[in-house]
């Protein structure tokens, strides 16, 4: 993982918000590691909200409305889903400190979840942090085909409708690139972030 990395065992919610505003975010080496460290990638993942791409097949699936999409009704359950092992992700970096920090940010109104429900069962979701006119995506999970993808589509629709300028994905993956995610050099990202932080906190 490229980027600045420094251990930080005692992060407070206010410190975490300040870190996001200057381009840092916390991670742990594993779910069992009690320590956290700051990450500041040299290359940042961003999904341009004006260039978001939805494939024809996914758009067709969305029109069938296979899931009930909800916002902020089960934030901690979404975090639990993101932290759980999966076939393509046997371990995660979401430890107990991260869960507690983001749960507090949620009660403060800064952390949010998008959820896919099937017959009142949570089958997918994502969570992240909103600050200024930026949304910082943290993690997603899926227990049904396309559940997390559909949550991402609804997230982007919501961000566009409410005037957000920046959707930060931290890093890019082939999965995210299929939606239009791009790699942005640190200097360019800092300009984008600065513009987003000049905005008052937008309502999610």
LOMIDREN-26242 format. One record per residue: x, y, z of N, C-alpha, C in turn; residue in one letter; residue number from 1. Coordinates in steps of 0.02 Angstrom, whole numbers, plus 50000, padded with zeros to 5 digits. Example, Ala and Ser with C-alpha at 12.3 -4.5 7.8 and 13.67 -1.06 7.14 Angstrom:
<marzas>
{marza {50660,49716,50390},{50615,49775,50390},{50660,49835,50390},"A",1}
{marza {50642,49888,50354},{50684,49947,50357},{50645,50002,50394},"S",2}
</marzas>
This chain:
<marzas>
{marza {50042,49940,50000},{50000,50000,50000},{50044,50062,50000},"X",1}
{marza {50038,50103,49948},{50080,50162,49943},{50047,50220,49979},"X",2}
{marza {50089,50263,50010},{50063,50322,50043},{50091,50328,50113},"X",3}
{marza {50081,50386,50142},{50104,50398,50210},{50068,50351,50258},"X",4}
{marza {50105,50325,50307},{50076,50279,50354},{50108,50291,50422},"X",5}
{marza {50066,50305,50472},{50092,50316,50540},{50042,50289,50591},"X",6}
{marza {50068,50255,50642},{50026,50225,50693},{49991,50280,50733},"X",7}
{marza {49929,50266,50751},{49891,50314,50792},{49840,50275,50833},"X",8}
{marza {49858,50257,50894},{49814,50214,50934},{49753,50249,50963},"X",9}
{marza {49755,50315,50972},{49702,50350,51008},{49670,50403,50964},"X",10}
{marza {49627,50381,50919},{49592,50426,50874},{49523,50442,50903},"X",11}
{marza {49506,50506,50906},{49440,50527,50929},{49397,50542,50867},"X",12}
{marza {49330,50543,50875},{49288,50560,50818},{49304,50628,50788},"X",13}
{marza {49317,50679,50829},{49334,50745,50803},{49400,50743,50765},"X",14}
{marza {49448,50705,50791},{49512,50698,50756},{49503,50663,50689},"X",15}
{marza {49457,50615,50687},{49444,50578,50625},{49414,50625,50572},"X",16}
{marza {49368,50667,50592},{49339,50714,50544},{49392,50763,50518},"X",17}
{marza {49435,50786,50562},{49490,50830,50542},{49536,50795,50492},"X",18}
{marza {49549,50731,50505},{49593,50693,50461},{49562,50688,50391},"X",19}
{marza {49498,50672,50387},{49465,50668,50322},{49471,50734,50284},"X",20}
{marza {49465,50790,50320},{49466,50855,50288},{49533,50872,50257},"X",21}
{marza {49586,50837,50277},{49653,50850,50249},{49681,50790,50211},"X",22}
{marza {49637,50740,50198},{49658,50685,50154},{49683,50622,50187},"X",23}
{marza {49673,50615,50252},{49694,50554,50287},{49634,50511,50305},"X",24}
{marza {49646,50446,50312},{49594,50402,50339},{49629,50345,50376},"X",25}
{marza {49594,50314,50425},{49626,50263,50466},{49612,50192,50439},"X",26}
{marza {49659,50148,50453},{49650,50076,50439},{49685,50037,50493},"X",27}
{marza {49671,49972,50495},{49706,49926,50539},{49737,49872,50496},"X",28}
{marza {49789,49839,50520},{49820,49785,50482},{49773,49726,50475},"X",29}
{marza {49730,49716,50525},{49681,49661,50522},{49626,49676,50572},"X",30}
{marza {49573,49637,50569},{49517,49647,50616},{49537,49633,50688},"X",31}
{marza {49590,49594,50697},{49613,49576,50764},{49666,49623,50791},"X",32}
{marza {49692,49667,50749},{49745,49714,50770},{49713,49772,50806},"X",33}
{marza {49732,49785,50869},{49700,49839,50907},{49723,49909,50886},"X",34}
{marza {49777,49913,50847},{49804,49978,50829},{49778,50001,50761},"X",35}
{marza {49777,50067,50753},{49758,50098,50690},{49817,50137,50663},"X",36}
{marza {49816,50149,50597},{49867,50192,50568},{49834,50237,50516},"X",37}
{marza {49863,50296,50506},{49838,50342,50456},{49865,50323,50387},"X",38}
{marza {49823,50330,50337},{49843,50317,50268},{49830,50380,50227},"X",39}
{marza {49879,50399,50186},{49873,50456,50140},{49902,50433,50073},"X",40}
{marza {49861,50404,50030},{49887,50375,49968},{49918,50428,49922},"X",41}
{marza {49971,50409,49888},{50000,50452,49836},{49954,50456,49775},"X",42}
{marza {49917,50402,49763},{49867,50400,49709},{49800,50384,49741},"X",43}
{marza {49751,50426,49728},{49686,50419,49762},{49632,50395,49713},"X",44}
{marza {49587,50354,49738},{49531,50331,49697},{49472,50380,49705},"X",45}
{marza {49444,50400,49648},{49388,50446,49647},{49339,50424,49593},"X",46}
{marza {49274,50428,49608},{49223,50417,49556},{49195,50486,49538},"X",47}
{marza {49209,50512,49479},{49180,50576,49458},{49104,50570,49454},"X",48}
{marza {49069,50611,49492},{48996,50605,49494},{48964,50623,49427},"X",49}
{marza {48999,50660,49385},{48972,50677,49320},{48989,50625,49267},"X",50}
{marza {49028,50574,49286},{49048,50523,49237},{49039,50454,49266},"X",51}
{marza {48985,50445,49303},{48970,50380,49333},{48939,50335,49280},"X",52}
{marza {48962,50274,49276},{48940,50228,49223},{48903,50168,49253},"X",53}
{marza {48844,50155,49226},{48805,50096,49246},{48796,50052,49184},"X",54}
{marza {48817,49990,49188},{48811,49945,49130},{48738,49932,49113},"X",55}
{marza {48727,49911,49051},{48658,49897,49030},{48627,49841,49072},"X",56}
{marza {48667,49790,49086},{48640,49734,49124},{48622,49754,49195},"X",57}
{marza {48663,49796,49225},{48648,49819,49293},{48587,49865,49292},"X",58}
{marza {48583,49909,49243},{48525,49954,49237},{48461,49913,49230},"X",59}
{marza {48464,49859,49192},{48406,49815,49183},{48386,49783,49249},"X",60}
{marza {48437,49762,49287},{48423,49732,49353},{48392,49783,49400},"X",61}
{marza {48418,49844,49400},{48392,49896,49444},{48318,49911,49428},"X",62}
{marza {48300,49909,49364},{48231,49922,49345},{48183,49870,49373},"X",63}
{marza {48208,49810,49386},{48167,49757,49415},{48156,49767,49490},"X",64}
{marza {48196,49812,49521},{48191,49828,49592},{48194,49764,49635},"X",65}
{marza {48251,49728,49632},{48256,49666,49670},{48263,49677,49745},"X",66}
{marza {48282,49737,49765},{48294,49751,49836},{48257,49815,49857},"X",67}
{marza {48242,49817,49921},{48217,49879,49952},{48279,49917,49975},"X",68}
{marza {48290,49976,49947},{48349,50016,49964},{48331,50065,50019},"X",69}
{marza {48369,50064,50073},{48357,50108,50130},{48422,50144,50147},"X",70}
{marza {48414,50200,50182},{48471,50240,50203},{48471,50247,50279},"X",71}
{marza {48528,50233,50310},{48538,50247,50382},{48488,50213,50428},"X",72}
{marza {48466,50154,50410},{48421,50118,50456},{48456,50062,50493},"X",73}
{marza {48516,50043,50471},{48551,49987,50503},{48626,49997,50495},"X",74}
{marza {48650,50055,50516},{48720,50072,50504},{48768,50021,50533},"X",75}
{marza {48760,50002,50596},{48807,49956,50627},{48803,49886,50596},"X",76}
{marza {48744,49867,50572},{48737,49802,50538},{48774,49803,50472},"X",77}
{marza {48774,49860,50438},{48812,49866,50376},{48887,49861,50391},"X",78}
{marza {48910,49894,50443},{48980,49887,50462},{48998,49815,50477},"X",79}
{marza {48953,49781,50512},{48965,49711,50528},{48970,49669,50465},"X",80}
{marza {48927,49684,50416},{48930,49648,50352},{48995,49661,50315},"X",81}
{marza {49018,49723,50318},{49081,49741,50285},{49141,49708,50319},"X",82}
{marza {49136,49698,50384},{49191,49668,50422},{49193,49592,50418},"X",83}
{marza {49137,49562,50397},{49133,49489,50396},{49175,49460,50340},"X",84}
{marza {49207,49402,50351},{49244,49369,50297},{49198,49350,50239},"X",85}
{marza {49224,49351,50179},{49187,49332,50119},{49234,49292,50074},"X",86}
{marza {49206,49254,50027},{49248,49213,49983},{49303,49253,49948},"X",87}
{marza {49288,49314,49928},{49338,49355,49894},{49376,49401,49942},"X",88}
{marza {49361,49395,50007},{49391,49438,50057},{49394,49401,50124},"X",89}
{marza {49441,49355,50131},{49443,49314,50192},{49456,49353,50256},"X",90}
{marza {49490,49410,50250},{49503,49452,50309},{49489,49524,50291},"X",91}
{marza {49474,49565,50341},{49464,49636,50329},{49504,49677,50379},"X",92}
{marza {49505,49743,50369},{49542,49789,50411},{49497,49822,50462},"X",93}
{marza {49433,49803,50465},{49385,49837,50508},{49387,49805,50578},"X",94}
{marza {49422,49838,50624},{49427,49811,50692},{49377,49846,50738},"X",95}
{marza {49378,49828,50802},{49329,49855,50849},{49335,49930,50857},"X",96}
{marza {49396,49957,50855},{49405,50030,50861},{49372,50066,50803},"X",97}
{marza {49381,50039,50743},{49350,50071,50685},{49274,50067,50691},"X",98}
{marza {49248,50011,50712},{49175,50005,50719},{49150,50057,50768},"X",99}
{marza {49183,50064,50825},{49160,50111,50876},{49165,50183,50851},"X",100}
{marza {49220,50200,50818},{49230,50268,50793},{49175,50288,50743},"X",101}
{marza {49162,50243,50695},{49114,50261,50643},{49042,50257,50668},"X",102}
{marza {49030,50215,50717},{48964,50214,50748},{48951,50281,50783},"X",103}
{marza {49003,50309,50814},{48995,50375,50845},{48986,50429,50792},"X",104}
{marza {49024,50426,50738},{49014,50474,50683},{48942,50469,50656},"X",105}
{marza {48915,50409,50654},{48846,50401,50630},{48797,50437,50676},"X",106}
{marza {48806,50430,50741},{48761,50464,50789},{48771,50540,50784},"X",107}
{marza {48830,50562,50764},{48844,50633,50756},{48817,50660,50690},"X",108}
{marza {48796,50616,50645},{48768,50637,50581},{48818,50640,50524},"X",109}
{marza {48878,50612,50533},{48930,50616,50482},{48941,50550,50444},"X",110}
{marza {48924,50494,50473},{48933,50429,50440},{48865,50402,50420},"X",111}
{marza {48863,50371,50360},{48799,50352,50332},{48804,50283,50299},"X",112}
{marza {48747,50250,50294},{48744,50185,50261},{48690,50185,50208},"X",113}
{marza {48704,50147,50155},{48654,50131,50104},{48645,50056,50108},"X",114}
{marza {48583,50034,50110},{48568,49964,50127},{48522,49932,50075},"X",115}
{marza {48536,49870,50058},{48492,49829,50015},{48458,49777,50058},"X",116}
{marza {48392,49778,50058},{48352,49732,50098},{48312,49686,50052},"X",117}
{marza {48306,49624,50073},{48266,49574,50038},{48222,49539,50090},"X",118}
{marza {48158,49552,50087},{48112,49523,50136},{48135,49537,50208},"X",119}
{marza {48152,49599,50220},{48175,49622,50286},{48240,49589,50309},"X",120}
{marza {48279,49563,50262},{48346,49537,50276},{48397,49581,50242},"X",121}
{marza {48447,49604,50280},{48499,49646,50251},{48545,49602,50208},"X",122}
{marza {48548,49616,50143},{48586,49573,50098},{48643,49610,50064},"X",123}
{marza {48652,49673,50079},{48708,49710,50050},{48706,49782,50074},"X",124}
{marza {48762,49816,50067},{48764,49885,50088},{48833,49915,50082},"X",125}
{marza {48836,49979,50097},{48899,50015,50099},{48894,50070,50152},"X",126}
{marza {48951,50094,50174},{48951,50150,50221},{49008,50197,50206},"X",127}
{marza {49002,50258,50231},{49054,50307,50221},{49040,50369,50262},"X",128}
{marza {49080,50420,50249},{49078,50482,50289},{49064,50541,50243},"X",129}
{marza {49018,50584,50263},{49005,50646,50225},{49033,50705,50264},"X",130}
{marza {49066,50749,50228},{49096,50808,50258},{49102,50861,50203},"X",131}
{marza {49078,50922,50217},{49077,50972,50165},{49033,50947,50108},"X",132}
{marza {49059,50949,50046},{49022,50921,49990},{49057,50858,49964},"X",133}
{marza {49091,50823,50010},{49125,50760,49993},{49094,50701,50029},"X",134}
{marza {49094,50644,49996},{49076,50581,50028},{49135,50534,50021},"X",135}
{marza {49158,50508,50077},{49215,50464,50079},{49191,50392,50089},"X",136}
{marza {49190,50353,50035},{49168,50284,50040},{49218,50242,50078},"X",137}
{marza {49193,50201,50123},{49237,50160,50164},{49238,50086,50143},"X",138}
{marza {49180,50055,50140},{49179,49984,50125},{49109,49964,50102},"X",139}
{marza {49104,49907,50069},{49039,49881,50048},{49039,49805,50053},"X",140}
{marza {48980,49776,50055},{48975,49703,50057},{48912,49682,50019},"X",141}
{marza {48910,49619,50000},{48853,49593,49962},{48842,49520,49979},"X",142}
{marza {48779,49503,49995},{48760,49433,50006},{48713,49408,49952},"X",143}
{marza {48698,49452,49904},{48658,49434,49845},{48690,49466,49785},"X",144}
{marza {48682,49436,49727},{48711,49463,49666},{48689,49535,49655},"X",145}
{marza {48738,49578,49644},{48728,49648,49627},{48702,49692,49685},"X",146}
{marza {48696,49665,49745},{48668,49706,49800},{48710,49767,49815},"X",147}
{marza {48776,49758,49822},{48818,49816,49837},{48823,49864,49778},"X",148}
{marza {48822,49836,49717},{48825,49879,49658},{48763,49924,49655},"X",149}
{marza {48705,49897,49670},{48644,49936,49669},{48645,49989,49723},"X",150}
{marza {48674,49972,49781},{48682,50022,49834},{48726,50080,49810},"X",151}
{marza {48779,50064,49774},{48824,50116,49748},{48787,50162,49700},"X",152}
{marza {48746,50133,49657},{48707,50173,49610},{48660,50221,49648},"X",153}
{marza {48627,50196,49699},{48583,50239,49738},{48622,50292,49777},"X",154}
{marza {48682,50274,49800},{48724,50324,49833},{48739,50381,49785},"X",155}
{marza {48761,50365,49725},{48779,50417,49677},{48719,50460,49659},"X",156}
{marza {48661,50429,49651},{48601,50468,49636},{48586,50517,49693},"X",157}
{marza {48594,50495,49754},{48581,50537,49812},{48632,50594,49816},"X",158}
{marza {48696,50578,49805},{48747,50630,49807},{48737,50683,49754},"X",159}
{marza {48720,50661,49694},{48707,50709,49640},{48648,50754,49658},"X",160}
{marza {48594,50724,49684},{48533,50762,49699},{48545,50814,49753},"X",161}
{marza {48593,50801,49797},{48604,50846,49853},{48664,50892,49844},"X",162}
{marza {48693,50890,49785},{48745,50939,49770},{48816,50921,49791},"X",163}
{marza {48829,50857,49805},{48897,50837,49823},{48943,50843,49762},"X",164}
{marza {49007,50857,49775},{49056,50868,49723},{49108,50812,49717},"X",165}
{marza {49120,50776,49772},{49175,50728,49773},{49152,50662,49803},"X",166}
{marza {49164,50607,49767},{49154,50540,49793},{49222,50506,49795},"X",167}
{marza {49249,50500,49853},{49316,50472,49865},{49309,50398,49879},"X",168}
{marza {49345,50356,49841},{49343,50284,49853},{49409,50259,49884},"X",169}
{marza {49453,50304,49903},{49518,50289,49932},{49565,50258,49882},"X",170}
{marza {49548,50199,49857},{49588,50166,49805},{49541,50146,49748},"X",171}
{marza {49568,50125,49692},{49527,50098,49639},{49536,50023,49634},"X",172}
{marza {49484,49989,49611},{49486,49918,49595},{49455,49911,49525},"X",173}
{marza {49464,49853,49495},{49432,49841,49430},{49357,49848,49436},"X",174}
{marza {49329,49826,49492},{49258,49832,49505},{49236,49905,49504},"X",175}
{marza {49272,49948,49540},{49254,50019,49542},{49268,50054,49476},"X",176}
{marza {49320,50033,49441},{49335,50063,49376},{49279,50050,49326},"X",177}
{marza {49244,49995,49334},{49188,49981,49289},{49132,50033,49297},"X",178}
{marza {49131,50069,49353},{49082,50122,49364},{49110,50191,49346},"X",179}
{marza {49173,50193,49326},{49203,50257,49307},{49255,50283,49356},"X",180}
{marza {49274,50244,49406},{49324,50266,49454},{49391,50278,49418},"X",181}
{marza {49427,50330,49441},{49491,50348,49412},{49543,50356,49467},"X",182}
{marza {49606,50350,49447},{49662,50363,49492},{49682,50436,49486},"X",183}
{marza {49687,50470,49543},{49703,50541,49544},{49767,50552,49584},"X",184}
{marza {49817,50587,49555},{49878,50602,49594},{49862,50643,49656},"X",185}
{marza {49903,50636,49706},{49892,50669,49771},{49881,50744,49763},"X",186}
{marza {49923,50778,49724},{49917,50851,49717},{49850,50870,49687},"X",187}
{marza {49827,50833,49637},{49762,50847,49606},{49705,50833,49655},"X",188}
{marza {49713,50778,49692},{49661,50761,49741},{49655,50815,49794},"X",189}
{marza {49711,50843,49816},{49709,50895,49868},{49670,50956,49845},"X",190}
{marza {49673,50972,49781},{49634,51028,49754},{49559,51010,49756},"X",191}
{marza {49543,50949,49735},{49473,50927,49735},{49446,50926,49807},"X",192}
{marza {49486,50902,49853},{49466,50898,49923},{49457,50968,49952},"X",193}
{marza {49504,51013,49936},{49499,51081,49962},{49435,51115,49939},"X",194}
{marza {49417,51105,49876},{49355,51134,49850},{49294,51107,49888},"X",195}
{marza {49295,51041,49901},{49239,51009,49935},{49235,51032,50008},"X",196}
{marza {49292,51045,50039},{49292,51066,50109},{49273,51140,50116},"X",197}
{marza {49275,51178,50063},{49253,51247,50065},{49178,51253,50066},"X",198}
{marza {49144,51198,50055},{49071,51197,50057},{49047,51184,50128},"X",199}
{marza {48990,51212,50147},{48960,51192,50211},{48941,51118,50208},"X",200}
{marza {48934,51086,50265},{48916,51016,50267},{48847,51006,50234},"X",201}
{marza {48845,50966,50182},{48782,50954,50147},{48743,50899,50182},"X",202}
{marza {48678,50903,50176},{48634,50852,50205},{48638,50789,50164},"X",203}
{marza {48648,50733,50196},{48647,50669,50161},{48576,50641,50160},"X",204}
</marzas>
